[in-house]
């Protein structure tokens, strides 16, 4: 229906096209040639620089909702100082339940995730994005060596993480799992070192759909959350949608219903 190109492949097809990948234990594989990698950090820097060039001001600080009256929020407090505005968007990711506990405290769970980067040999370019697709299966997913290693994200059971005080040291047992997965799927990386790790957290809604809606107590406040690990990939579309909503443009009624607070219930405890 969406007319997205794809190929169904056998393990022999995969081995012929990408000899560095081993799927001998699979029956059939699905390849999406239009898939790729998005660089979140570089993209956010580019957006911030563009915003400043257009006259915007970026302030970094600890922000909390400020005073409200007459069904409108007057300001937010940034590092204790009031910052007034006519319209506010609260899109604080895993901090949203903490920022708006009464409204969002039970609508978003915050599970831990760990990422590992396995260094590819210096002279071996077979794992670069132009030569190696990303892999995804129930136990793990990968991204090709774009900067400093092949990203390997082992699947793990949900466990809660405090975004402020949570331990951000990667787990040794998951590192072992990563090495075993690499040995099986990308055998040319066997014995290569893990050169970097990242420990982060998701912000999950009850049904994995976004939460984008007006605050029920403040007409000039939009709440945006529940990214569920995918919000950045849809950033341009979400940005346009949020901008329209902030300007009073309702947009697609079905989309508004899907994202509405009323369409989301409490999340299950993890």
KELOPA-408140 format. One record per residue: x, y, z of N, C-alpha, C, O in turn; residue number from 1; residue in three letters. Coordinates in pm, whole numbers. Layout:
KELOPA-408140
- X;Y;Z;X;Y;Z;X;Y;Z;X;Y;Z;NUM;ALA;
...
This chain:
KELOPA-408140
- 81;-120;0;0;0;0;86;126;0;53;224;-67;1;UNK;
- 195;124;75;284;240;82;386;241;-31;455;341;-51;2;UNK;
- 397;132;-104;486;120;-220;632;146;-183;706;211;-257;3;UNK;
- 673;93;-67;812;103;-24;890;-15;-85;851;-130;-65;4;UNK;
- 997;12;-159;1070;-99;-223;1128;-196;-121;1174;-155;-14;5;UNK;
- 1125;-324;-155;1184;-426;-69;1221;-547;-154;1175;-562;-267;6;UNK;
- 1306;-632;-96;1344;-757;-160;1333;-869;-59;1367;-852;58;7;UNK;
- 1287;-985;-104;1293;-1106;-23;1415;-1185;-69;1432;-1211;-188;8;UNK;
- 1500;-1223;27;1628;-1283;-7;1648;-1414;68;1593;-1434;176;9;UNK;
- 1727;-1502;9;1769;-1625;76;1905;-1599;142;1972;-1501;108;10;UNK;
- 1946;-1686;234;2081;-1671;292;2190;-1669;185;2290;-1599;199;11;UNK;
- 2171;-1747;78;2271;-1748;-30;2275;-1613;-101;2383;-1566;-139;12;UNK;
- 2159;-1551;-118;2156;-1418;-180;2234;-1318;-95;2312;-1238;-146;13;UNK;
- 2211;-1325;37;2279;-1233;128;2430;-1256;123;2508;-1161;115;14;UNK;
- 2471;-1383;129;2613;-1415;128;2682;-1371;0;2799;-1334;2;15;UNK;
- 2610;-1376;-112;2668;-1334;-240;2684;-1183;-246;2786;-1132;-292;16;UNK;
- 2582;-1110;-198;2587;-964;-206;2674;-903;-97;2746;-806;-120;17;UNK;
- 2667;-963;24;2745;-911;137;2817;-1028;205;2766;-1083;303;18;UNK;
- 2933;-1067;154;3004;-1184;208;3040;-1169;356;3066;-1269;423;19;UNK;
- 3043;-1046;407;3079;-1025;547;2966;-1056;644;2986;-1054;766;20;UNK;
- 2845;-1084;590;2728;-1113;675;2693;-1260;664;2693;-1316;554;21;UNK;
- 2663;-1324;777;2629;-1466;778;2486;-1485;830;2457;-1455;946;22;UNK;
- 2398;-1535;744;2262;-1569;785;2230;-1713;745;2119;-1743;701;23;UNK;
- 2328;-1802;759;2310;-1940;717;2199;-2010;795;2147;-2111;748;24;UNK;
- 2163;-1959;913;2061;-2025;995;1921;-1972;966;1825;-2014;1032;25;UNK;
- 1906;-1881;871;1776;-1822;840;1713;-1890;719;1783;-1951;638;26;UNK;
- 1581;-1879;707;1512;-1934;591;1494;-1829;483;1517;-1855;365;27;UNK;
- 1453;-1710;523;1431;-1602;428;1456;-1469;499;1435;-1456;619;28;UNK;
- 1502;-1370;422;1535;-1240;479;1468;-1129;399;1442;-1143;279;29;UNK;
- 1440;-1021;467;1370;-906;410;1469;-791;403;1528;-753;504;30;UNK;
- 1488;-736;285;1584;-626;265;1509;-503;215;1435;-509;117;31;UNK;
- 1529;-392;284;1469;-265;244;1580;-173;192;1652;-114;273;32;UNK;
- 1595;-159;61;1708;-83;5;1705;65;39;1809;131;32;33;UNK;
- 1590;120;73;1583;262;104;1612;295;248;1614;412;285;34;UNK;
- 1636;195;333;1665;220;474;1805;277;490;1888;265;401;35;UNK;
- 1830;339;603;1963;398;626;1984;435;771;1923;377;861;36;UNK;
- 2070;532;794;2110;576;928;2085;725;940;2117;801;848;37;UNK;
- 2028;768;1050;2014;911;1077;2111;948;1189;2126;874;1287;38;UNK;
- 2177;1061;1173;2277;1106;1270;2213;1211;1361;2205;1329;1326;39;UNK;
- 2169;1167;1478;2091;1253;1566;2172;1372;1616;2125;1485;1610;40;UNK;
- 2292;1348;1664;2370;1457;1724;2398;1567;1622;2375;1685;1649;41;UNK;
- 2448;1528;1505;2480;1626;1402;2355;1699;1354;2359;1818;1324;42;UNK;
- 2243;1627;1347;2119;1688;1303;2071;1793;1403;2026;1900;1362;43;UNK;
- 2081;1763;1532;2037;1859;1633;2126;1983;1634;2077;2094;1657;44;UNK;
- 2255;1966;1610;2345;2081;1601;2304;2167;1482;2299;2290;1493;45;UNK;
- 2275;2104;1368;2235;2179;1249;2105;2255;1272;2092;2370;1231;46;UNK;
- 2008;2191;1339;1881;2257;1369;1903;2377;1461;1848;2484;1439;47;UNK;
- 1985;2357;1565;2011;2466;1660;2079;2584;1591;2044;2699;1616;48;UNK;
- 2176;2556;1504;2246;2664;1433;2151;2737;1338;2158;2859;1327;49;UNK;
- 2063;2663;1271;1965;2726;1183;1868;2813;1261;1833;2922;1217;50;UNK;
- 1826;2766;1376;1735;2842;1462;1799;2975;1505;1733;3079;1506;51;UNK;
- 1926;2969;1539;1994;3093;1581;2013;3188;1464;2000;3310;1479;52;UNK;
- 2044;3134;1346;2060;3221;1228;1930;3295;1195;1933;3405;1140;53;UNK;
- 1818;3234;1228;1688;3297;1201;1641;3386;1315;1527;3433;1315;54;UNK;
- 1729;3410;1413;1696;3503;1520;1654;3440;1650;1623;3511;1746;55;UNK;
- 1651;3307;1657;1612;3240;1780;1723;3243;1884;1840;3261;1851;56;UNK;
- 1686;3227;2009;1781;3224;2119;1769;3091;2193;1660;3051;2231;57;UNK;
- 1879;3025;2212;1882;2897;2283;1934;2921;2425;2041;2979;2444;58;UNK;
- 1856;2876;2521;1898;2884;2660;1902;2745;2719;1807;2668;2703;59;UNK;
- 2010;2712;2785;2024;2581;2849;2008;2601;2999;2079;2682;3060;60;UNK;
- 1915;2529;3058;1893;2543;3202;1788;2445;3249;1728;2372;3170;61;UNK;
- 1766;2446;3379;1664;2360;3440;1531;2432;3436;1513;2534;3502;62;UNK;
- 1437;2378;3356;1309;2445;3335;1196;2369;3403;1190;2246;3398;63;UNK;
- 1106;2443;3467;986;2387;3529;870;2480;3499;890;2600;3480;64;UNK;
- 746;2427;3496;632;2515;3473;624;2623;3580;649;2598;3698;65;UNK;
- 589;2744;3539;580;2855;3631;437;2886;3671;357;2795;3695;66;UNK;
- 405;3015;3677;274;3057;3724;170;3047;3614;201;3068;3497;67;UNK;
- 46;3014;3654;-65;3009;3560;-189;3069;3620;-210;3064;3741;68;UNK;
- -272;3127;3534;-398;3186;3580;-491;3200;3461;-447;3222;3349;69;UNK;
- -620;3189;3487;-719;3207;3382;-708;3108;3269;-740;3140;3155;70;UNK;
- -664;2987;3299;-653;2884;3197;-535;2899;3104;-532;2837;2998;71;UNK;
- -436;2980;3143;-316;2999;3062;-193;2997;3151;-198;3038;3266;72;UNK;
- -83;2948;3095;45;2949;3167;116;3080;3135;131;3116;3019;73;UNK;
- 160;3149;3239;224;3279;3218;371;3266;3184;423;3342;3102;74;UNK;
- 440;3168;3246;584;3156;3224;633;3019;3265;560;2941;3327;75;UNK;
- 757;2992;3230;831;2880;3287;946;2938;3367;991;3050;3339;76;UNK;
- 992;2863;3464;1108;2907;3541;1230;2832;3491;1235;2709;3493;77;UNK;
- 1329;2907;3446;1454;2850;3398;1563;2887;3497;1600;3003;3511;78;UNK;
- 1614;2785;3565;1711;2808;3674;1657;2908;3775;1731;2992;3827;79;UNK;
- 1526;2898;3803;1464;2981;3904;1415;3117;3859;1348;3187;3935;80;UNK;
- 1447;3157;3735;1405;3288;3684;1290;3271;3587;1294;3182;3502;81;UNK;
- 1184;3354;3598;1069;3340;3508;1103;3376;3364;1174;3473;3339;82;UNK;
- 1051;3298;3271;1066;3323;3129;925;3323;3068;871;3216;3042;83;UNK;
- 866;3441;3044;730;3447;2992;724;3419;2842;823;3438;2771;84;UNK;
- 610;3373;2796;587;3350;2654;437;3338;2630;359;3319;2724;85;UNK;
- 397;3350;2505;256;3336;2472;216;3193;2450;100;3157;2471;86;UNK;
- 311;3108;2406;283;2968;2377;398;2882;2426;514;2922;2413;87;UNK;
- 369;2767;2481;471;2679;2536;453;2538;2478;341;2492;2458;88;UNK;
- 565;2471;2453;564;2331;2415;654;2257;2512;773;2287;2522;89;UNK;
- 599;2160;2583;678;2077;2674;706;1945;2604;617;1862;2588;90;UNK;
- 832;1927;2562;875;1806;2493;1003;1759;2560;1111;1763;2500;91;UNK;
- 991;1713;2683;1107;1685;2768;1148;1539;2770;1226;1499;2856;92;UNK;
- 1096;1459;2677;1139;1320;2670;1116;1245;2799;1008;1253;2857;93;UNK;
- 1217;1171;2847;1199;1091;2968;1181;1175;3095;1145;1123;3200;94;UNK;
- 1206;1305;3084;1183;1393;3199;1040;1446;3206;1004;1514;3302;95;UNK;
- 959;1417;3105;824;1472;3100;738;1429;3219;666;1513;3274;96;UNK;
- 743;1301;3261;664;1263;3380;707;1339;3506;625;1364;3594;97;UNK;
- 834;1374;3513;884;1447;3630;846;1595;3621;820;1659;3723;98;UNK;
- 843;1648;3501;810;1789;3482;661;1816;3501;621;1919;3555;99;UNK;
- 578;1719;3454;433;1732;3466;378;1607;3534;309;1527;3470;100;UNK;
- 407;1588;3662;373;1461;3728;224;1431;3733;184;1316;3718;101;UNK;
- 142;1533;3755;-2;1510;3767;-60;1461;3634;-145;1373;3633;102;UNK;
- -15;1518;3525;-69;1485;3394;-1;1365;3330;-69;1280;3272;103;UNK;
- 133;1356;3340;209;1257;3265;274;1150;3351;339;1060;3298;104;UNK;
- 258;1159;3482;330;1068;3571;306;921;3546;397;840;3563;105;UNK;
- 183;883;3504;155;742;3480;135;711;3331;94;600;3297;106;UNK;
- 164;807;3244;141;786;3101;269;750;3025;262;713;2908;107;UNK;
- 383;761;3088;510;733;3020;599;650;3113;621;687;3228;108;UNK;
- 649;540;3062;751;462;3134;887;494;3076;898;535;2960;109;UNK;
- 990;474;3156;1127;512;3115;1219;392;3132;1283;378;3237;110;UNK;
- 1228;304;3030;1317;188;3040;1460;219;2992;1483;310;2913;111;UNK;
- 1552;142;3043;1695;154;3012;1726;84;2880;1667;-19;2848;112;UNK;
- 1820;141;2804;1873;77;2684;2024;94;2680;2077;194;2728;113;UNK;
- 2094;-4;2621;2240;1;2613;2284;-22;2468;2231;-108;2398;114;UNK;
- 2382;56;2425;2437;47;2290;2587;21;2298;2656;76;2384;115;UNK;
- 2636;-63;2209;2778;-96;2204;2830;-69;2063;2758;-89;1965;116;UNK;
- 2954;-24;2054;3016;5;1924;3140;-83;1910;3237;-69;1985;117;UNK;
- 3135;-172;1813;3246;-266;1789;3332;-209;1678;3285;-185;1567;118;UNK;
- 3459;-188;1708;3550;-130;1611;3580;-225;1497;3611;-342;1519;119;UNK;
- 3570;-177;1374;3606;-260;1260;3755;-241;1229;3811;-136;1262;120;UNK;
- 3820;-339;1168;3962;-326;1137;3990;-201;1054;3909;-162;969;121;UNK;
- 4104;-138;1078;4137;-10;1016;4129;-16;863;4077;76;800;122;UNK;
- 4180;-122;806;4188;-130;660;4068;-202;597;4067;-224;476;123;UNK;
- 3968;-238;678;3854;-315;629;3731;-225;622;3674;-188;725;124;UNK;
- 3691;-191;500;3578;-99;481;3446;-172;452;3347;-110;411;125;UNK;
- 3445;-303;472;3325;-380;441;3209;-348;534;3094;-381;503;126;UNK;
- 3236;-284;645;3131;-257;743;3085;-111;740;3005;-69;824;127;UNK;
- 3134;-35;643;3088;102;625;2947;101;564;2909;4;499;128;UNK;
- 2869;206;583;2730;206;535;2715;180;386;2617;121;342;129;UNK;
- 2813;225;306;2801;205;161;2824;59;121;2798;21;7;130;UNK;
- 2874;-22;214;2904;-161;183;2828;-261;270;2832;-381;244;131;UNK;
- 2758;-213;374;2697;-304;471;2562;-250;517;2555;-138;567;132;UNK;
- 2455;-328;502;2325;-281;551;2316;-295;704;2395;-365;766;133;UNK;
- 2218;-229;760;2186;-250;901;2112;-383;916;2045;-428;823;134;UNK;
- 2126;-444;1032;2061;-572;1057;1960;-555;1170;1983;-479;1264;135;UNK;
- 1849;-627;1162;1748;-620;1268;1682;-756;1283;1634;-815;1187;136;UNK;
- 1679;-804;1405;1613;-929;1437;1576;-928;1586;1617;-837;1657;137;UNK;
- 1501;-1025;1634;1450;-1018;1771;1557;-1000;1878;1532;-933;1978;138;UNK;
- 1676;-1059;1860;1774;-1054;1967;1864;-931;1962;1932;-900;2060;139;UNK;
- 1866;-861;1849;1965;-754;1835;1935;-672;1710;1868;-719;1619;140;UNK;
- 1987;-550;1707;1991;-477;1580;2122;-402;1572;2186;-374;1673;141;UNK;
- 2162;-369;1449;2291;-304;1429;2277;-185;1336;2177;-169;1266;142;UNK;
- 2378;-101;1337;2394;4;1237;2539;-2;1190;2630;-22;1270;143;UNK;
- 2559;16;1060;2693;4;1002;2789;107;1061;2747;203;1125;144;UNK;
- 2918;85;1039;3025;168;1098;3029;304;1030;3097;322;929;145;UNK;
- 2956;399;1086;2948;532;1028;3056;625;1082;3108;709;1008;146;UNK;
- 3091;609;1208;3187;699;1271;3299;625;1344;3417;637;1309;147;UNK;
- 3261;548;1446;3365;485;1527;3327;345;1570;3351;306;1685;148;UNK;
- 3268;270;1481;3238;131;1511;3100;91;1465;3014;176;1440;149;UNK;
- 3079;-39;1454;2948;-92;1420;2861;-86;1546;2895;-147;1648;150;UNK;
- 2752;-14;1538;2662;-4;1653;2584;-134;1668;2522;-182;1572;151;UNK;
- 2588;-192;1787;2516;-316;1815;2430;-292;1939;2482;-259;2045;152;UNK;
- 2299;-308;1924;2206;-284;2034;2137;-414;2070;2043;-455;2001;153;UNK;
- 2181;-480;2177;2115;-605;2216;1977;-578;2275;1958;-482;2350;154;UNK;
- 1883;-662;2242;1751;-651;2303;1762;-687;2451;1835;-779;2488;155;UNK;
- 1690;-615;2534;1693;-645;2676;1555;-621;2735;1477;-540;2685;156;UNK;
- 1526;-694;2842;1398;-676;2909;1389;-535;2966;1490;-478;3009;157;UNK;
- 1269;-479;2966;1252;-344;3019;1284;-339;3167;1235;-420;3245;158;UNK;
- 1366;-245;3203;1393;-217;3344;1396;-67;3361;1454;3;3277;159;UNK;
- 1334;-14;3468;1323;132;3481;1458;197;3502;1549;140;3562;160;UNK;
- 1469;320;3451;1592;397;3469;1558;541;3504;1475;603;3439;161;UNK;
- 1623;593;3606;1608;733;3642;1695;815;3546;1817;795;3543;162;UNK;
- 1635;907;3468;1716;980;3370;1818;1075;3433;1910;1120;3364;163;UNK;
- 1803;1106;3561;1900;1194;3628;2010;1116;3699;2127;1150;3686;164;UNK;
- 1972;1013;3772;2070;945;3859;2100;802;3815;2177;734;3883;165;UNK;
- 2042;756;3704;2066;619;3661;2211;591;3625;2279;678;3570;166;UNK;
- 2257;471;3654;2393;428;3622;2408;418;3471;2329;350;3405;167;UNK;
- 2507;486;3415;2528;486;3270;2654;408;3230;2718;438;3129;168;UNK;
- 2686;307;3310;2794;215;3276;2733;92;3212;2644;30;3270;169;UNK;
- 2781;56;3093;2724;-58;3020;2747;-188;3096;2845;-203;3168;170;UNK;
- 2655;-282;3078;2656;-409;3152;2750;-510;3086;2751;-524;2964;171;UNK;
- 2828;-579;3169;2923;-676;3117;2853;-792;3048;2901;-842;2946;172;UNK;
- 2738;-837;3101;2671;-952;3041;2615;-917;2903;2608;-1003;2816;173;UNK;
- 2576;-790;2882;2531;-749;2750;2649;-735;2654;2635;-762;2535;174;UNK;
- 2763;-693;2705;2883;-688;2621;2918;-827;2569;2957;-843;2453;175;UNK;
- 2905;-928;2655;2929;-1066;2612;2827;-1107;2505;2862;-1174;2408;176;UNK;
- 2702;-1067;2524;2598;-1099;2427;2629;-1035;2292;2609;-1096;2187;177;UNK;
- 2679;-912;2295;2716;-842;2172;2828;-916;2100;2822;-934;1978;178;UNK;
- 2929;-959;2174;3041;-1029;2111;2996;-1161;2048;3044;-1198;1942;179;UNK;
- 2904;-1230;2114;2853;-1355;2057;2771;-1328;1932;2779;-1403;1834;180;UNK;
- 2693;-1222;1934;2612;-1188;1816;2702;-1151;1698;2678;-1195;1586;181;UNK;
- 2804;-1071;1723;2897;-1032;1617;2966;-1154;1558;2980;-1165;1436;182;UNK;
- 3007;-1245;1644;3074;-1365;1595;2983;-1446;1503;3029;-1508;1407;183;UNK;
- 2852;-1446;1533;2757;-1522;1454;2720;-1451;1323;2717;-1514;1218;184;UNK;
- 2691;-1321;1329;2638;-1251;1213;2745;-1178;1131;2735;-1171;1008;185;UNK;
- 2846;-1126;1197;2952;-1050;1129;3087;-1111;1169;3165;-1047;1239;186;UNK;
- 3114;-1234;1125;3230;-1307;1177;3363;-1238;1154;3460;-1267;1225;187;UNK;
- 3371;-1149;1058;3496;-1076;1038;3529;-981;1150;3641;-932;1159;188;UNK;
- 3431;-954;1237;3454;-866;1353;3483;-946;1480;3497;-887;1587;189;UNK;
- 3493;-1076;1470;3523;-1157;1588;3655;-1112;1650;3757;-1100;1581;190;UNK;
- 3653;-1088;1779;3773;-1046;1851;3801;-898;1845;3894;-850;1911;191;UNK;
- 3723;-822;1768;3743;-677;1763;3693;-613;1893;3596;-660;1952;192;UNK;
- 3758;-506;1936;3722;-447;2065;3593;-366;2059;3556;-313;1955;193;UNK;
- 3525;-359;2173;3416;-263;2191;3482;-129;2221;3545;-113;2325;194;UNK;
- 3467;-33;2130;3542;93;2140;3462;204;2207;3518;306;2246;195;UNK;
- 3330;184;2221;3248;286;2288;3116;222;2331;3073;123;2274;196;UNK;
- 3054;279;2432;2922;235;2476;2837;357;2507;2889;465;2534;197;UNK;
- 2708;339;2503;2612;442;2543;2501;375;2624;2451;270;2586;198;UNK;
- 2465;438;2733;2349;394;2811;2249;508;2810;2281;619;2852;199;UNK;
- 2130;481;2762;2030;586;2749;1896;533;2801;1891;425;2859;200;UNK;
- 1791;608;2779;1659;563;2820;1556;602;2715;1571;703;2645;201;UNK;
- 1454;522;2705;1341;552;2618;1232;621;2700;1241;632;2822;202;UNK;
- 1129;667;2631;1009;718;2698;890;658;2626;854;703;2517;203;UNK;
- 830;556;2686;731;473;2619;589;510;2663;562;523;2783;204;UNK;
- 501;525;2566;359;540;2597;298;400;2609;366;300;2586;205;UNK;
- 171;395;2644;107;265;2665;90;187;2535;86;64;2538;206;UNK;
- 79;257;2422;56;188;2295;162;220;2190;144;188;2072;207;UNK;
- 273;283;2230;386;319;2143;353;431;2045;436;463;1960;208;UNK;
- 236;491;2053;205;609;1973;247;734;2049;257;733;2172;209;UNK;
- 272;841;1974;310;967;2038;194;1024;2119;77;993;2094;210;UNK;
- 229;1107;2216;131;1185;2290;154;1331;2254;255;1390;2293;211;UNK;
- 62;1389;2180;70;1530;2141;-68;1591;2159;-161;1558;2086;212;UNK;
- -79;1679;2257;-212;1733;2286;-198;1861;2368;-92;1889;2425;213;UNK;
- -305;1936;2373;-310;2055;2457;-320;2015;2604;-384;1915;2637;214;UNK;
- -258;2092;2691;-269;2068;2834;-414;2096;2875;-469;2199;2837;215;UNK;
- -477;2006;2952;-618;2028;2986;-644;2149;3075;-758;2194;3085;216;UNK;
- -540;2202;3139;-560;2317;3228;-509;2448;3168;-548;2555;3214;217;UNK;
- -422;2439;3066;-362;2560;3009;-377;2558;2857;-317;2474;2790;218;UNK;
- -456;2649;2804;-484;2650;2661;-362;2681;2576;-358;2645;2458;219;UNK;
- -261;2746;2633;-143;2785;2556;-25;2690;2580;91;2728;2560;220;UNK;
- -54;2567;2622;52;2468;2646;25;2343;2564;-83;2285;2573;221;UNK;
- 124;2302;2485;120;2174;2415;215;2078;2485;325;2116;2526;222;UNK;
- 171;1954;2498;254;1848;2556;289;1750;2445;201;1703;2373;223;UNK;
- 417;1718;2431;462;1624;2327;556;1522;2389;662;1559;2441;224;UNK;
- 519;1395;2385;603;1292;2446;569;1155;2392;503;1141;2289;225;UNK;
- 616;1054;2463;592;917;2421;662;880;2293;606;809;2209;226;UNK;
- 785;929;2276;858;903;2151;884;757;2123;897;718;2008;227;UNK;
- 892;674;2230;905;529;2217;1020;486;2127;1013;384;2059;228;UNK;
- 1128;566;2126;1248;529;2053;1247;567;1906;1343;538;1834;229;UNK;
- 1139;634;1859;1128;662;1716;1102;808;1684;1091;842;1566;230;UNK;
- 1091;894;1782;1049;1032;1756;1148;1105;1665;1106;1180;1577;231;UNK;
- 1279;1086;1685;1376;1161;1606;1364;1130;1458;1377;1219;1374;232;UNK;
- 1338;1002;1425;1328;964;1284;1215;1039;1214;1220;1062;1093;233;UNK;
- 1113;1076;1290;998;1146;1235;1001;1295;1269;900;1364;1260;234;UNK;
- 1120;1344;1308;1134;1480;1357;1080;1588;1264;1005;1674;1311;235;UNK;
- 1114;1588;1135;1062;1695;1048;910;1699;1044;850;1806;1053;236;UNK;
- 847;1582;1031;700;1578;1026;640;1618;1160;541;1691;1165;237;UNK;
- 702;1571;1270;652;1608;1402;670;1758;1427;583;1822;1487;238;UNK;
- 783;1813;1382;806;1956;1399;701;2039;1329;649;2136;1386;239;UNK;
- 668;2003;1204;565;2075;1131;429;2061;1199;353;2157;1208;240;UNK;
- 400;1940;1246;271;1917;1312;260;1999;1440;157;2062;1466;241;UNK;
- 367;2000;1521;366;2076;1645;357;2226;1619;287;2298;1690;242;UNK;
- 428;2273;1517;422;2415;1483;281;2455;1444;232;2561;1484;243;UNK;
- 214;2371;1365;76;2400;1327;-15;2403;1449;-98;2493;1464;244;UNK;
- 1;2304;1536;-83;2300;1656;-60;2422;1744;-154;2476;1802;245;UNK;
- 65;2465;1755;96;2583;1836;34;2709;1777;3;2804;1849;246;UNK;
- 16;2710;1645;-43;2825;1577;-195;2813;1566;-261;2897;1504;247;UNK;
- -251;2708;1626;-396;2692;1625;-451;2620;1505;-572;2619;1483;248;UNK;
- -362;2560;1425;-406;2484;1307;-427;2339;1349;-331;2271;1386;249;UNK;
- -550;2292;1344;-583;2160;1398;-519;2046;1319;-474;1948;1377;250;UNK;
- -516;2060;1185;-459;1954;1103;-550;1833;1092;-671;1844;1111;251;UNK;
- -492;1719;1060;-567;1598;1036;-638;1550;1162;-574;1532;1266;252;UNK;
- -769;1531;1154;-849;1494;1271;-813;1355;1323;-811;1333;1444;253;UNK;
- -786;1261;1234;-750;1126;1276;-617;1123;1348;-600;1051;1446;254;UNK;
- -521;1203;1299;-392;1210;1365;-407;1271;1504;-348;1222;1600;255;UNK;
- -486;1378;1516;-508;1441;1645;-571;1343;1743;-536;1342;1862;256;UNK;
- -663;1261;1694;-727;1162;1780;-628;1056;1824;-629;1013;1940;257;UNK;
- -541;1012;1734;-442;909;1765;-345;956;1873;-307;879;1961;258;UNK;
- -305;1086;1865;-206;1140;1958;-267;1196;2086;-194;1232;2178;259;UNK;
- -399;1205;2094;-465;1275;2205;-440;1206;2338;-423;1084;2345;260;UNK;
- -438;1285;2445;-424;1230;2579;-533;1128;2608;-508;1027;2675;261;UNK;
- -653;1154;2557;-765;1062;2583;-745;926;2518;-810;830;2557;262;UNK;
- -655;917;2421;-628;789;2353;-520;708;2424;-485;600;2379;263;UNK;
- -469;760;2533;-363;693;2607;-406;668;2751;-467;753;2816;264;UNK;
- -372;549;2798;-398;515;2936;-269;503;3013;-162;529;2959;265;UNK;
- -278;462;3140;-157;442;3221;-68;334;3161;-117;237;3104;266;UNK;
- 62;352;3175;157;249;3128;169;141;3234;144;165;3352;267;UNK;
- 206;22;3191;230;-87;3285;361;-63;3359;458;-15;3302;268;UNK;
- 363;-97;3484;485;-83;3563;592;-176;3511;563;-289;3470;269;UNK;
- 718;-129;3512;829;-214;3468;928;-229;3583;1030;-298;3568;270;UNK;
